[in-house]
Amino acid sequence: MALPPEKALELKQLIQQQLLKMDVHGRIREVLAETIRDELAPEHQQLSTEDLMKALRQRGIIDEVMKELKFVTDVNEKERTSVPPKPSTCFVDREPPVLKKANIDPTRRYLYLQVLGGKAFLEHLQEPEPLPGQICSTFTLCLHFRNQRFRSKPVPCACEPDFHDGFLLEVHKDSLGDGSKMVDATAMLSVSDPVHMVLIKTDTFGETTLVASYFLEWRSVLAAENGVTNVAVELLGVGTESKVSVGVLNIRLEIYPQLNKVLSPEITRTQFSLERQKTAEKERLFLVYAKQWWREYLQIRPTHNVRLVKIFAQDENGINRPVCSYVRPLRAGRLLDTPRQAARFVSVLGYERAPVIGGGGGKQEQWCTLLAFLCRSKGDCEDHANLLCSLLLGYGLEAFVCVGTKAKGVPHTWVVTCGTDGTITFWESLTGHRYIHRPINPDDPPVAPQPKPLYPYRTIGCVFNHHKFFANCQPSDAVELCVFDLQDESKWKPMSGEAIKSVCSPGTVSSVPPFPPLCASSIDAAITSNEIELQLRILVSEHRKDLNLSTIWDDQLSYLLSPALAAYELERATSISAGNEEFQDAIRRAVPDGHTFKGFPIHFVYRNARRAFATCLRSPFCEEIICCRGDQVRLAVRVRVFTYPESACAVWIMFACKYRSVL
C-alpha cells in the first residue's frame, strides 16, 4: 500500500534527522577516503556504488543505522487526533506485541522507570545458557502505578537476568480532576502511591510462581540532580521466605519533562518520615482498638475464642494487614458485564494453596495483594473470595467475605450478598456456584419441614468488606442456623466503621496498596482452540497407535460438538441452560441407524494439551471413547476456549465417537 505524500515526506524527514544525529554523512566520507586510499590502485581512483556499500557493510555502519531506525505503527491514529488525551488506564501485553507510538502530552509529568538488568539471583547460579529456540524458564516483571499497568518482556532465568525495559508512568495530581495539569516537584511529593513491582517466574510447562513483591518509593528522584537517579532494589522472597533475598534489580528513575527546581534531600526525608509516623500512629491506634474489641467479644461467650474471627491477615511479604484492606469496590469497565460473569471469571483463575516448607499438614497463611494474585493468575481461596467480593461491591451489591470452615473443619472463605428483600446468597469463588441460604430454626418442632442446605459450608466466624466487620456472636456458629441480620448486635458484633476507615480507606497515607485495574485478555480464543485441538488429535492418534488401533477423524461430527461446549459455558456463566435441543437433534441426524454415539465433555482452566489429555485418560468414560474398538469407528474432538480478563480462560473439551453396534 502506497503512503500518502504527506506521510512519505514525514518519513523522509525522520530518516534525515536520524542520519544527522548519528553523523552518518561524516562517517561515509571517512570510509570513502579510507577505501580509496587503501584498497584502490592510484591509477584507478574511481569507486562504484557497490564498492562503497560493501565497505559500509563491512564496518557495520549500515547495520547500526538500521538498528537505530525504529518504525512503529500508530494503530490509534484517528482516535489520537480526534480525542483529547486522557489519563492512562492500563497497558495490555499481547503476543506478538502491537507497537504503538507513545502518546506523550508535554503538559504533564512522567516518571520514566528503566530496569537495567538484575544480579545476585543465586537460586539460578547453575542455570545453563539456553540454546537458541530452546524453551526455558523466564522472569517477567509486572508494574502498577496509579491505575496504570505494565509488563516487561520475558527474560530467561539466570543469576544475572537480562532485564532491559523502560516504562513511562504518568503522574496524575488527581486521577480525575487535575490529571491534565502539569505538576511541580512539591505537588508530586504529595503523591504517596508507590510503584508496585511483582516478579513472576514461568517454568517450561507454563506454570507461574510468585518470586517477589516490592513497593518502590520513587519520590527520591524529586531531590536528585537533573531529575535522574539510579537505585539498586533488593527483592525479598514471599511467604515463608519473606526475609530471604532473591536478587537485586538495577533501576534508573527519571522525571520528564525535567524539573525546573529539584527539592532538597532534607525535604523528601522529612516528608517520608512524617508519612511513616502518621501511618504507624494510625496502625497503633487501630491495634489498641482491635484488642479492646476482641476482649469485649470474648466476654460475651467463652467459646468465642475458638471461632474463626479474622481481624488481621499476612500478605505475601509477611506483613500483617487488616482484612478489610484486602477488599475494595472494583469496577471491571467493559471487560465483565454481570455479577455472575464476574463470579465465572474469578472461578477460572487457578487455585493453589500457599506452599509450606516441611510436613505436618498445616496451612500456610498468605493473603496476596491483588496485583500479585492477578499477575500469577492463581491463588488460595482467600484471594479468590477477596477479588469476587470487590467485583460484586463494584456492581453495587452489599457483599461480604465470609470466614469459616467447610467439612472436616477445613478453614475456608466465600462470599455472601444480602439482598434488599432479605435474600441471602452464598457465592463460592472457586467454582462460581451460588446458593440461597435459608436458616433452620432450632426452635421449630421436629415434624416441621426444614430446608436442606446444599452449600458445603459448616461454620462461620465473621464477615467483612471494605468498611464493615462483623463477628458472629450467635449461640451456634453453624452456617445452617445462622441468621444474617447484620444490624442486630445481639447476633453480630460490629467493629467501628471509623476505626476501619482510618487504616483501610483508599487515598489515605497508609500501608494499604492501591488496587490495579483489570486488563483485557491477550489470548486469541479461535487460534488457541485450534492449537489445542490439533495437539489433542496427535496425542489421541499416538495413544491408539500404541494399542494397534487405527484412527479416523470425523470433522463434521467434531464441528457439531461446538454448540454443546458453548451451552456448557453459558450455563456456568449465567446459570441458564440453552441450546441442548438443537445439539441433540444434530447428533441424531449425524449418527446413522444401527450406530452408537458417545460423548465426554470436560473442563479445564489451563491450556496445556498434554496435561489435559493425561487427566482425561484417568476417567474410565473418556478412556472408553479414546480407546474405542468396533466396526466403522469414527472419532471426534472439539476444543472451545472462552477468554476472560487477565488472560484467564475456560477450556472446554469434548471427545466423542460413533461406531456400528455389533452384538
C-alpha positions in Angstrom: 0.0 0.0 0.0 1.4 3.4 -1.1 2.0 6.1 1.6 0.2 9.4 1.2 2.5 12.2 0.1 2.5 14.0 3.5 3.3 10.7 5.3 6.2 9.9 2.8 7.6 13.4 3.5 7.3 13.0 7.2 9.1 9.6 7.0 11.9 11.2 4.9 12.3 13.9 7.5 12.5 11.4 10.3 15.2 9.4 8.5 17.1 12.5 7.7 17.0 13.7 11.3 18.3 10.3 12.4 21.2 10.3 9.9 22.2 13.8 11.0 22.0 12.7 14.7 24.4 9.8 14.0 26.6 11.9 11.8 26.3 9.2 9.1 27.4 11.6 6.3 30.7 12.3 8.0 31.3 8.6 8.6 30.6 7.8 5.0 33.2 10.4 3.9 35.8 8.8 6.2 35.0 5.3 4.8 35.2 6.7 1.3 38.6 8.3 1.8 39.9 5.2 3.6 38.7 2.8 0.9 40.2 4.9 -2.0 43.5 5.2 -0.1 43.8 1.6 1.0 42.0 -0.6 -1.5 42.4 1.0 -4.9 45.5 1.5 -7.1 46.5 5.1 -7.7 45.6 4.8 -11.4 42.0 3.6 -10.6 40.8 6.1 -8.1 37.2 5.6 -9.1 34.7 3.9 -6.7 31.4 2.4 -7.7 28.2 2.5 -5.5 28.5 -1.3 -4.9 32.1 -0.9 -3.6 31.0 1.8 -1.2 28.0 -0.2 0.1 30.3 -3.2 0.6 32.8 -1.1 2.6 29.9 0.4 4.8 28.6 -3.1 5.5 32.0 -4.5 6.5 32.4 -1.7 9.0 28.9 -2.3 10.4 27.6 1.2 9.7 24.5 0.1 7.8 23.5 -2.4 10.5 24.0 0.3 13.1 21.7 2.8 11.2 19.0 0.2 10.7 19.1 -0.7 14.3 18.6 2.9 15.4 15.7 3.4 12.9 12.6 2.0 14.6 9.4 2.2 12.6 6.3 1.9 14.7 2.7 2.0 13.6 0.2 4.2 15.3 -2.8 1.9 15.5 -5.0 4.6 17.0 -4.1 7.5 14.7 -7.7 8.5 14.2 -8.5 8.4 17.9 -5.4 10.2 18.8 -6.1 13.2 16.6 -9.8 13.5 17.4 -9.9 12.7 21.2 -8.2 14.8 23.8 -5.5 12.9 25.8 -6.9 11.1 28.8 -5.2 9.6 31.9 -3.8 6.1 31.1 -5.7 3.1 32.4 -3.8 0.0 31.6 -1.4 -1.5 29.0 -2.0 -4.9 27.7 0.9 -7.2 26.8 -0.1 -9.0 23.7 1.7 -11.8 21.9 3.0 -10.7 19.4 3.2 -7.2 20.8 1.5 -4.4 18.8 3.8 -1.5 18.8 2.2 1.9 19.4 3.5 5.4 19.5 3.7 6.8 23.0 1.0 9.5 23.2 3.1 11.9 25.3 1.5 15.1 26.4 4.2 17.7 27.0 1.9 19.5 29.6 2.1 16.5 32.0 4.8 15.0 34.2 6.0 11.4 33.6 8.2 9.1 35.6 10.4 7.1 33.3 11.4 3.9 35.0 14.1 1.8 33.4 15.1 -1.7 34.6 18.8 -2.1 33.6 19.3 -5.8 34.5 19.4 -7.9 37.6 22.1 -9.6 39.7 22.6 -12.0 42.6 19.6 -14.2 41.7 21.6 -17.0 43.3 19.0 -19.7 43.0 19.8 -19.6 39.3 23.5 -19.6 39.7 23.9 -23.0 38.0 21.3 -22.3 35.3 22.8 -23.2 31.9 22.7 -20.7 29.0 19.5 -21.5 27.0 20.2 -22.7 23.4 18.6 -20.8 20.5 15.0 -21.9 20.2 15.1 -23.9 23.5 12.1 -23.4 25.8 13.4 -22.2 29.2 12.1 -20.8 32.5 11.6 -17.0 32.3 11.2 -14.0 34.6 8.5 -11.4 33.9 8.3 -8.1 35.8 4.8 -6.6 36.3 4.3 -3.0 37.4 1.3 -1.0 38.7 1.3 2.8 39.4 -1.8 4.9 39.8 -4.2 2.9 37.6 -1.5 2.1 35.0 -0.2 -1.4 34.5 2.9 -2.6 32.6 4.6 -5.9 31.9 8.2 -6.5 30.9 9.3 -8.8 28.1 10.0 -12.3 29.5 13.8 -12.9 30.0 15.5 -16.3 30.7 16.0 -17.1 34.3 19.7 -16.5 35.2 21.9 -15.4 38.0 22.0 -12.0 36.2 18.7 -11.8 34.3 18.9 -9.6 31.2 16.1 -7.1 32.0 16.3 -4.1 29.7 12.9 -2.4 29.7 11.6 1.1 30.1 8.2 2.1 31.4 6.6 5.6 31.0 4.5 6.2 34.1 2.1 9.2 34.0 2.0 11.1 37.3 -1.5 12.4 37.9 -2.1 15.0 40.5 -5.5 13.6 40.8 -6.8 10.6 38.9 -9.9 12.5 37.7 -9.9 16.3 38.0 -6.4 17.6 37.8 -4.8 14.8 35.6 -4.2 17.3 32.8 -2.3 19.8 34.9 1.5 20.0 34.9 2.6 19.2 38.5 5.7 20.5 40.1 8.1 18.7 42.5 6.2 19.9 45.6 2.9 18.6 44.3 4.4 15.3 43.3 5.9 14.9 46.7 2.3 14.6 48.0 1.7 11.6 45.6 2.4 8.8 48.1 1.4 5.9 45.8 4.4 3.6 45.4 5.3 1.7 42.2 4.2 -1.9 43.0 6.6 -4.4 41.3 5.8 -8.1 41.1 8.3 -10.6 39.8 6.8 -13.8 38.2 8.7 -16.9 37.2 7.2 -19.1 34.4 8.6 -22.6 34.1 8.9 -24.6 30.9 5.3 -26.1 31.4 3.8 -22.6 31.7 3.3 -22.8 35.5 3.7 -19.4 37.2 5.3 -18.8 40.6 5.4 -15.6 42.6 9.0 -14.7 43.2 8.9 -11.3 44.8 6.5 -8.3 45.5 8.1 -4.9 46.1 6.8 -1.4 46.7 9.2 1.1 45.2 9.4 4.6 46.8 10.0 6.6 43.6 9.9 10.2 45.1 13.6 10.2 45.9 14.1 11.2 42.2 12.5 14.6 43.1 15.6 15.5 45.1 18.1 14.1 42.5 20.3 16.3 40.5 18.9 16.7 36.9 15.9 14.7 37.9 17.7 11.3 37.4 18.7 8.7 40.0 19.8 5.1 40.0 18.7 2.7 42.7 19.6 -0.9 43.4 16.4 -2.7 44.6 16.8 -5.8 46.8 13.9 -8.1 46.2 12.9 -10.4 49.1 11.0 -13.7 48.8 7.4 -14.3 49.6 5.6 -16.3 52.3 8.0 -18.3 54.5 10.9 -16.8 52.5 9.9 -13.1 53.0 13.1 -12.4 54.9 15.4 -14.0 52.3 16.9 -12.0 49.4 16.1 -13.4 46.0 18.0 -10.9 43.9 18.8 -7.3 43.0 17.3 -5.1 40.2 19.2 -2.1 38.9 16.6 0.7 38.3 17.0 4.1 36.8 14.4 6.8 37.6 13.9 10.0 35.5 11.3 12.8 35.6 10.1 14.0 32.3 9.9 16.9 31.4 12.9 17.9 33.5 12.1 19.7 36.8 12.8 23.4 36.8 13.7 23.1 40.5 14.5 20.0 42.5 13.7 19.5 46.1 16.4 19.3 48.8 17.0 15.8 50.2 16.1 17.0 53.6 12.6 17.9 52.4 11.9 14.5 50.9 13.4 12.7 54.0 11.2 14.8 56.3 8.1 14.0 54.2 8.8 10.3 54.3 9.4 10.4 58.0 6.1 12.3 58.6 4.2 9.8 56.5 5.7 6.8 58.3 4.9 8.4 61.7 1.3 9.1 60.7 0.8 5.6 59.3 2.4 4.0 62.4 0.2 6.0 64.7 -3.0 5.1 62.9 -2.0 1.4 62.9 -1.1 1.6 66.6 -4.5 3.1 67.5 -6.3 0.6 65.4 -4.4 -2.3 67.1 -5.3 -0.9 70.5 -9.0 -0.6 69.5 -8.9 -4.2 68.0 -7.5 -5.6 71.2 -10.2 -3.9 73.3 -12.9 -5.1 70.8 -11.6 -8.7 71.0 -11.7 -8.6 74.8 -15.4 -7.5 74.7 -16.2 -10.2 72.2 -14.7 -12.9 74.4 -16.7 -11.7 77.4 -20.0 -12.4 75.5 -19.3 -16.2 75.5 -16.1 -18.0 76.4 -16.4 -20.4 73.4 -15.9 -17.4 71.1 -12.1 -17.9 71.4 -12.3 -20.9 69.0 -14.3 -19.2 66.3 -12.6 -18.0 63.1 -12.8 -14.3 63.7 -10.1 -12.9 61.4 -9.1 -9.3 62.0 -5.6 -9.3 60.5 -4.0 -11.4 57.8 -0.4 -11.7 56.4 0.2 -10.7 52.8 2.8 -12.2 50.5 5.6 -10.2 52.2 4.7 -11.4 55.7 3.1 -8.0 56.7 0.0 -8.1 58.9 -2.8 -6.0 57.4 -6.4 -5.6 58.5 -8.6 -8.0 56.5 -10.8 -5.1 55.4 -7.9 -3.7 53.4 -7.9 -6.7 51.0 -11.4 -5.7 49.7 -12.4 -2.6 47.8 -15.1 -1.8 45.2 -13.6 -2.8 41.9 -15.2 -1.9 38.5 -14.3 -4.1 35.6 -15.1 -1.5 33.0 -16.4 -3.2 29.8 -14.5 -6.4 30.5 -17.2 -8.1 32.6 -21.0 -7.4 32.2 -22.7 -9.0 35.1 -22.0 -10.1 38.7 -22.4 -13.8 37.6 -19.9 -13.3 34.8 -17.6 -11.8 37.3 -18.0 -14.9 39.5 -17.2 -17.1 36.5 -14.1 -15.0 35.8 -12.8 -15.4 39.4 -13.5 -19.2 39.3 -11.4 -19.8 36.2 -8.3 -18.2 37.9 -6.2 -21.1 39.2 -6.5 -22.4 42.7 -3.3 -23.1 44.6 -2.7 -23.2 48.4 0.3 -21.3 49.7 3.3 -23.5 49.7 4.5 -24.9 53.1 8.1 -26.0 53.8 8.1 -29.2 55.7 5.3 -31.6 56.7 2.6 -31.6 59.3 -0.3 -30.7 57.0 -0.6 -27.2 58.4 -1.9 -24.4 56.2 0.5 -21.5 55.4 -1.3 -18.2 55.6 -0.7 -15.9 52.7 -3.4 -13.4 51.5 -1.9 -11.9 48.3 -2.3 -8.3 47.2 -4.5 -8.1 44.2 -1.6 -7.3 41.7 0.3 -10.4 42.8 -2.8 -12.6 42.5 -3.7 -11.3 39.0 -0.1 -11.5 37.7 0.3 -15.1 38.9 -3.3 -16.0 37.7 -3.7 -18.3 40.7 -4.1 -18.1 44.4 -5.7 -19.5 47.6 -9.4 -19.4 48.4 -8.9 -16.1 50.3 -7.5 -14.4 47.2 -10.5 -15.6 45.1 -13.0 -14.5 47.7 -11.5 -11.0 48.2 -11.5 -10.4 44.4 -15.1 -11.7 43.9 -16.3 -9.6 46.8 -14.5 -6.5 45.4 -16.2 -7.0 42.0 -19.6 -7.6 43.5 -19.2 -4.4 45.5 -18.3 -2.7 42.2 -21.7 -3.9 40.8 -23.5 -2.1 43.7 -24.3 -5.3 45.7 -24.0 -5.5 49.5 -21.2 -8.1 49.5 -19.1 -9.5 52.3 -16.3 -12.1 52.6 -17.2 -14.9 55.0 -14.5 -16.6 57.1 -15.4 -20.1 58.4 -15.0 -23.8 57.7 -16.0 -26.5 55.3 -16.4 -30.2 56.1 -13.9 -31.7 58.5 -13.2 -28.3 59.9 -11.1 -27.1 57.0 -10.8 -23.3 57.1 -12.4 -21.6 54.1 -13.6 -18.3 52.8 -16.5 -17.5 50.5 -18.7 -14.5 49.6 -22.2 -13.6 50.8 -24.6 -11.0 49.3 -27.5 -9.5 51.2 -30.5 -8.5 49.0 -32.8 -5.6 49.8 -35.6 -8.2 50.1 -33.7 -10.1 52.7 -32.4 -12.8 50.3 -29.1 -14.2 51.5 -26.9 -15.7 48.7 -23.6 -17.5 49.1 -21.1 -17.3 46.2 -18.4 -20.0 46.0 -15.5 -18.1 44.5 -13.6 -21.3 43.5 -16.4 -22.7 41.4 -18.8 -19.8 40.6 -21.7 -21.7 42.2 -24.4 -19.7 44.0 -26.5 -21.0 46.9 -29.6 -19.4 48.5 -29.3 -19.6 52.3 -32.5 -20.3 54.3 -31.6 -20.7 58.0 -33.0 -23.6 60.1 -35.0 -22.5 63.1 -33.8 -24.8 66.0 -37.0 -23.9 68.0 -39.3 -25.4 65.4 -41.0 -28.7 66.3 -39.3 -31.9 64.9 -42.1 -32.6 62.5 -41.8 -29.1 60.8 -40.2 -29.3 57.4 -36.7 -27.7 57.4 -34.7 -26.6 54.4 -31.9 -28.9 53.4 -28.7 -26.9 52.8 -26.9 -27.5 49.5 -23.8 -25.5 50.3 -20.6 -27.1 51.6 -20.0 -24.6 54.5 -20.2 -25.7 58.1 -19.3 -22.8 60.4 -18.9 -19.1 60.1 -16.9 -16.8 62.4 -17.0 -13.4 60.8 -17.9 -11.4 57.7 -16.3 -8.2 56.4 -15.9 -5.9 53.4 -14.0 -2.6 52.8 -15.7 -0.6 55.6 -17.6 -3.1 57.8 -16.6 -6.0 60.0 -19.0 -8.3 62.0 -18.2 -11.2 64.3 -20.7 -13.9 64.7 -22.0 -13.9 68.3 -25.0 -16.2 67.9 -25.2 -19.2 70.2 -24.0 -21.5 67.4 -21.6 -20.7 64.6 -23.2 -23.4 62.4 -24.0 -21.8 59.0 -27.3 -23.7 58.6 -28.5 -22.0 61.9 -27.0 -18.6 61.1 -29.3 -15.6 60.7 -27.8 -12.8 58.6 -29.4 -9.9 60.2 -26.2 -7.8 60.4 -27.9 -4.9 62.0 -28.9 -7.0 65.1 -26.0 -6.5 67.5 -27.2 -9.5 69.6 -26.3 -11.7 66.7 -23.4 -9.9 65.1 -20.8 -7.7 67.0 -19.8 -4.8 64.7 -16.4 -3.1 64.6 -16.3 0.7 64.5 -16.6 2.0 60.9 -14.4 4.9 61.7 -11.6 2.7 63.1 -11.7 0.6 59.9 -11.7 3.7 57.7 -8.7 5.1 59.5 -6.5 2.2 58.2 -8.3 0.8 55.2 -9.7 3.9 53.4 -8.2 4.4 49.9 -6.4 7.7 49.4 -5.2 8.0 53.0 -1.5 7.8 53.8 -1.3 4.1 54.8 0.4 0.9 54.0 -2.5 -0.4 52.0 -1.6 -0.9 48.4 -4.0 0.6 45.8 -6.0 -1.8 43.6 -4.9 -2.2 39.9 -7.4 -2.1 37.0 -8.2 -5.4 35.3 -6.6 -5.9 31.8 -8.2 -7.4 28.7 -7.2 -10.8 27.6 -4.3 -11.2 25.3 -5.4 -14.7 24.2 -6.9 -15.3 20.7 -9.7 -17.7 21.5 -10.0 -19.2 18.0 -6.3 -19.7 17.4 -5.8 -21.2 20.9 -8.7 -23.5 20.4 -7.4 -24.8 17.1 -3.9 -25.3 18.5 -5.1 -27.4 21.5 -7.5 -29.4 19.3 -4.6 -30.2 16.8 -2.4 -31.3 19.7 -5.1 -33.5 21.2 -5.7 -35.2 17.8 -2.0 -36.0 17.6 -2.0 -37.4 21.2 -5.1 -39.5 20.6 -3.7 -40.9 17.4 -0.4 -41.8 19.1 -2.2 -43.4 22.0 -4.4 -45.5 19.7 -1.4 -46.5 17.6 0.3 -47.9 20.8 -2.8 -50.0 21.2 -2.6 -51.2 17.5 -5.8 -49.2 16.7 -6.2 -47.0 13.6 -7.7 -43.5 13.9 -10.2 -41.9 11.5 -11.4 -38.5 12.4 -14.9 -37.2 11.5 -14.5 -33.4 11.0 -18.3 -32.9 10.6 -19.0 -34.7 13.9 -16.3 -32.6 15.6 -17.9 -29.4 14.4 -21.3 -30.5 15.7 -19.9 -30.7 19.2 -19.4 -26.9 19.3 -23.0 -25.9 20.4 -22.8 -28.2 23.4 -19.5 -26.6 24.6 -20.9 -23.1 24.2 -24.0 -24.2 26.2 -21.9 -25.6 29.0 -20.0 -22.3 29.4 -23.2 -20.2 29.1 -24.7 -22.3 31.9 -21.6 -21.8 34.1 -21.6 -18.0 33.5 -25.3 -17.3 33.7 -26.9 -20.4 35.4 -29.2 -20.6 32.3 -29.2 -23.7 30.1 -30.0 -23.2 26.4 -29.5 -24.9 23.0 -29.5 -28.5 24.1 -32.4 -29.5 21.8 -30.6 -28.4 18.7 -27.5 -30.2 19.7 -29.3 -33.5 20.3 -31.2 -33.2 17.0 -28.0 -32.6 15.0 -26.3 -35.6 16.6 -29.3 -37.8 15.9 -29.0 -36.8 12.2 -25.3 -37.4 12.1 -25.3 -40.9 13.6 -26.8 -43.5 11.3 -29.2 -46.2 12.3 -27.5 -49.1 14.0 -24.6 -46.9 15.2 -23.8 -45.8 18.8 -22.7 -42.2 19.8 -20.7 -41.5 23.0 -19.5 -38.1 24.1 -17.5 -36.9 27.1 -17.2 -33.2 27.9 -14.6 -31.9 30.4 -13.5 -28.5 31.6 -10.0 -27.1 32.4 -8.6 -23.6 33.4 -5.2 -24.2 31.7 -4.1 -24.6 28.1 -1.6 -27.4 28.4 -3.0 -30.1 26.0 -0.7 -32.9 27.2 -1.7 -32.3 30.8 -5.4 -32.2 29.9 -5.1 -35.4 27.9 -3.4 -37.2 30.8 -6.3 -36.1 33.1 -8.9 -37.2 30.6 -7.4 -40.7 30.4 -7.9 -41.1 34.1 -11.7 -41.1 33.5 -13.0 -44.5 32.5 -15.7 -42.9 30.4 -13.2 -40.8 28.4 -10.8 -43.7 28.0 -13.6 -45.8 26.7 -14.2 -43.3 23.9 -10.5 -42.7 23.1 -9.7 -46.4 23.0 -13.0 -47.3 21.3 -12.9 -50.6 19.3 -15.6 -51.7 16.8 -16.8 -51.5 13.3 -16.7 -48.2 11.4 -15.3 -46.3 14.4 -15.1 -42.5 13.8 -13.6 -40.2 16.4 -14.2 -36.5 17.1 -12.8 -33.9 19.4 -13.7 -30.3 19.8 -12.0 -27.7 21.9 -13.5 -24.3 22.8 -11.5 -21.7 24.7 -13.5 -18.9 26.4 -11.4 -15.9 27.3 -11.7 -13.7 30.4 -9.8 -10.7 31.7 -6.2 -11.1 32.8 -5.8 -13.8 30.1 -7.7 -16.3 32.3 -9.6 -18.8 30.2 -12.1 -21.6 30.5 -11.2 -24.5 28.2 -13.9 -27.0 27.3 -13.0 -30.2 25.5 -15.4 -32.9 24.2 -14.2 -36.3 23.0 -16.8 -38.3 21.0 -17.1 -41.4 18.9 -19.6 -43.2 16.7 -19.4 -46.8 15.7 -21.6 -49.6 14.4 -23.0 -51.7 17.2 -22.1 -55.4 16.8 -23.9 -57.9 19.0 
